[in-house]
Amino acid sequence: MSVTVLAACSPGEVRVAACDGGGLLDYAIWRPLAPDGVGDLHRGRVIARVPALAGAFVALAGPDGFLPDSEGAAGLTDGAIIGVRVTRAAQNAKGPRLTARLSAEDQARVGTGRPALLRRGPGAVEWLAARYPEAPVRADDPALVAALRPTLGDRVAPGQEPAFDDALEAEVAALAEPCVALPGGGRLTVHPTPALTAIDLDAGSAARGRAEKGATHRAVNAAALPVLARQIRLRNLSGAILVDWAGLSPRRRAALGPALEAALASDPLRPRLLGFTALGLAEIVRARVHPPLHEVLSGPHAAGLAGLRRLVAEARSDPAPRRALRAAPIVASALQDDAAAQADVARLTGRPLALRSDPSLGPCQWRLEVVEG
């Protein structure tokens, strides 16, 4: 089936979905004024070589990055000016990963001087459009269509408003939830931690009252494989991933290896099954390039943008009432610092943002209210 890239615009962010007739294929969130930095071209300065890490730290126009020897750090000395491109977004306390392998055109832009951002990398609309080079791109905001025309040309055009229909909105909303229903009554649960992501498969109602529980567990795990691979991709789970299977002994779990590898094979980031632990947990490693979805959706700024998205949606369906966003102080503060999102609210609703800080609300909480008078 043909693929379409849909861009749903709301204040401060663009939600991007690649879809075919069967539903979501890929999903990403792009915040134009708070990008993750992947693909950015910088002029950097080497500030410390670290032989133990086989690389060097490089000062950038932002957090320092790490340049491995294999990507161009070998032979550099402290103070050297070098052109670098971000290949992996910053994570936790670690800065971005870099490469010095640049095209001749990019190298010509580096020059000399202080560390500086020379060019932004592609946003999510552009890199998903590159992943599906034949797919048309449809956006529900003429301003975004105009901004993308120089790079995407006639592929990008205005689409339906809103870009996501109810079915797609439901699919996207489900990605923020930890639990996913499996065929036959089982359940998949995603548990992100700072060190790794654990995924638990539970037979649930599928195994209740069954005499042949062994066969049931094997069937549940086999049916879970395409769902597991799809959730890893859609949620952009990265780094170390451990999978705990439903009800099988460690000896039997290893038999799932070939089918699991086949389920993961279509993922463009090429996750690898490393094997099974002594406890029977499947060990998967998947390259981290962009931050995983659960990180993008966490924090006060993300909560505030969700509130603004709801405000704009309600204003479009019923423009008469004047609405205010009442939010926890930390959320209100994050939105006060985002002038672009405030400008988007005014442009999309015809009214300036009415934002009210409310200490009685819990962290990252918000609600909409109608302003009287």
N, C-alpha and C positions, 0 to 999 in steps of 0.2 A: 504494500500500500504506500501511497505517497506521503511524505513527511512535510509538515508545516511547522515553522518556528513562530511561536506566538509571544508577543511582548506586552504584558499588562502593566501599565504605568500607574503609579500612585506617588504621593508626595515623598520625595527623597529616595525612591527605589523603583526598580523595574524587575518584575518577576518574569522569568523567561522559561518557556516550556517548548520542547520539541515533541510533537505528537503525530501519531498516525491514526488510522481508524480503530486501532486497538487500545488507544489511550496514551499515557505518558511514556516517552522514551528517555528523556533527559530533563532535568530541572535545575535551575540556578537562580540566585538572587543577585542583582547588580545594584550597587549604590554608587551612582556616578561621582559624588563628591566624597565618598569614603570607600574607594576601591581597595581590593586586596593586594594590588601592586604587581600581580603576575604579568610578565611581559613588559614591564616598565624598563626604559633605557635610562641609565644613570652615568654621569661622570663621577667616579669614586676615587678615594684615596686609601691606599693600604695603610692600616694603622697598627697591625700586629700580625706577624707570622707565627703560626702555632704548629710546629712540626708534629706534635703528638696528635693533632687532629687532621694532619695532612692538608693544610690549607691556610688561609689568611682571613682576618677580619678586615672589612672594607667600610670606611665611613661613607655614608650616602646622605642625600637630602631627606633625612628621616632616620629610622632605626638602622644601626649598623647591620651589614649583611655578612654572610660567610661565603667565601669563594674557595672551593676545593682545588687542590693541586691539579686534579684531573680536568678541571674546567678553566685552567689558566693561571692559577696562583703560583705554580712552580717557577722559581727563579725571580720572583718579584721581591723587592726590598721595601722596608717601611718608608712611607712617604711617596711611593710611586703613584702617579695618576693613571687611572685605567678606566676604560669603558666597560660596563657590565650590564647584563640584563637579568631581571628577576625571573627565576624558574620555579620557585616555590614560595608561597606566601609565608609570612611570619606565623609562628605558632607558639602558644604559651609564652615562655620567656625567651624563645629563640627568635633571632631576626630572620629575614628572608634568605633563601639560598640563591646563589648567583652563578652566572656563567660569563666568561670573557670571550666566548666564541660568538663573534658578531659578524654580520654581513659587512661588506666594504662600505656600503652606504651608511650604516649605523656607525661604523668606526670613524668615518669622516666627520661625524657630528660631535665627536667627543671633545676634541680640542684640549685646552688647558684651563686651569683655574680651580675654584673651589668646587667641592662636591655639589652636584645639581641634578635635578630631574630633567632629562632632556626630552622625553616623550612618554606619554602614557601608553600602556599596553592595551590590547583589545578588551572591551567589556564583554559581558556574558552573551549579549545578543550576537556580537561579532564572532566570538569563538564557537558558539553553537551553530551559527550559520556556516562557519568553516567546516565543522564536523559533518554537516549535511549540505554539501555544496549545490545540490539541485533543489533544495527546499525553498519555497517562497517564505518571506518574512513579513508578518503582519503585526502592526502595532496599533494600539488604541489611542495614541496621542500624536497629533500632527507634528508637534515639536520634536519628538523622538524620530519620526520618519525623516524629517528634514536633517537632523543631526547625523543620521546613518547613511544618507544618500551618497556622500563622498566615498564611502568605503564599500557599500553594498549595491549602489546603483539602483537599477530598476527592480532588483529582487525585493526591495522593501517597499511596502505600500500601506496605506491606512487599512485597518481591518475593522471587524465588528467592535462595538463598544458596549460592554467591556470585552476585552480580548478573551477572557476565560469564561466559558459557560458554566452552569451550575455543576455539571458532572466533573469538569476539570477542576473547579474550585474544591470540590469534595476530595478529589484525588490529592491535590496539593495540601489541603488541610490535614489529611491523614498522615502526611510525611512528618508532621510535627509531633505526632503521638508515638509513644514507645512501643505500643502493641499493634500487631498486624494479624488479622484472621487468616488461618491456613485452610486449604481445602479439607473437608471432612471433619471440621470441628477443632482442629489444633490451633496453636497460637505461637507467633514469633515475637520475642520481646528484645528490644535493643537497649543496651546499658552502656552508654559512653562513660569512660573514665579518663583522667589525664594521661594515663599510660597506654591504654588500649580500649578497644570497643568489644564488649562481650555480647554475644547474641545467643539467646536461650530459645530452644524449640521445645514446646510442650504439646503432648498429644491431646490433652484436655478431654473434651467429651468424646473424642474419637475412640478412646481406649476404655471408656467406662462400660462395665458390664460385658465386655468382650471376653470370650473364652480364649481365643487365640491372640493374646496381647502382643506376642512377639511379631506375628505377621502384621498386626495393626500398626505397631511402632515402625516397622520397616516401610510400610505403605505411607505413613504420615511423613517420615523423613524424606522419602523419595519425592513425594508431592511438594514438599517444602523447598526443594532445591531451586526451581525457577523463581519462586517468591523471594528466597534468600538473596540470590544473585541480583534480582531487580531492586530490592531494597538497598543493598550495598551501593549500587550505582546511583539510584535516585537520591539517596541521602548523602552521597559522596563520602561514605565512610572510608577512612584512610588510615595508613599506618598498620599497626598490629590489630588483627581481628581474630577473636577466638569464638568458635561455635560449639555450643553444648547441645548434643543431639537428644532426641526424645526417646528415652526408655531403652536404648540399645546398650549392650555390653561393650566395653572398649574394644574387644576383639572384632565384633561385628561392625563397629563404626568405620573402621578403615576401609571396608568394602564400598563405602560411599564415595571414596576418593575420585575415581574416574568420572562418575556422574557429576560430582561437584566441579571438577575442572572443566567439564564440558559446559556446565551452566554459566561459569565465569568467563568463558572464552570470548564472548562478544563484547565484553567491557573494554572500551578504548584505553583505559589505564592499565590493562593487563594484570589484574590481580593474580597472585601465585599462591597455590596451596603448598605450604612447606611440609606438611605431614600432620601427624596426630600425636598428641602428648600421651604420656602414660595413662592419663585419666580418660583418654579418648576424645579430647577436644581438638577440633580441626583448627590448625594454625594457618591463617591467610595473611598475606601482606599485600597492601595496595598502595601505590604511590600517592603521596600527598602533594597536590599541586595547589588547588584552591582549598580554603577552609571547609570542613564538613558542614552540612546544613544545620546541625544542632548548635554549632558555634555561631553561625550567622544569625540564627533566630534567638539567641540568648542576649540578655543584657537590657539596660534601660532604653537605649536608643532604638533597638529593634522593637521593643514593646511600644514605644511612642509612635514609630512609623506604622505599626499595625493599627493603632488608634486613629492615625490620620487617614489610613486607607479606608477604615470603616466610616469615618466622618465624610469623606468625599463620596463614597458609595451611597450613603443615605442622602446626601445633598443632591446627587444626580437623580435619585428616585423620587425625592420630594423636596424641591429647592426652596419652598416657602419658609419653613422655620429656620431661625438662626441657631446654630448649634455651637456648643463649646466642648472642648476636651478637658475633662477634669482628670488629673494624673498625680501619681505619687511624686514628691519633690524631685527625686533622682531622675524620673522620666521627664518631668517638665523641664528640668535643667538641660537634659540632653537635647530636647527639641528647641529650647531657646538658643542653643549653640548651632543649630542647623538652619541657617538663614535660607538656604535653597529649598528645604522642605516647606518652610513657612511661605515662601514665594509660590511654590507649587499649589499650596492650598488656596491662596488668593486667586491664582490663575484658573484653577479648575472649578472653584465654587463661586467666584465673583465676590468673595468676602475675605477679609483678613482672618487669620487664625485667632480664635478666642481660646486661650490656654489658661487653665487655672490649676495652681499647685495645691494639693490637698494632703497634709501630713497624716490624715486618718487612713489613707489607702496604703495597702501593703506594698512592698518592693515590686516594681514593674507592673503595678496595677493601674488601670485607667477605666474611665467610663464616659460615655457621651451624655450630654444633657441639653435640653432646649432652653435657650435664653429667652426669658419673658421680656416683653416690651420692645 
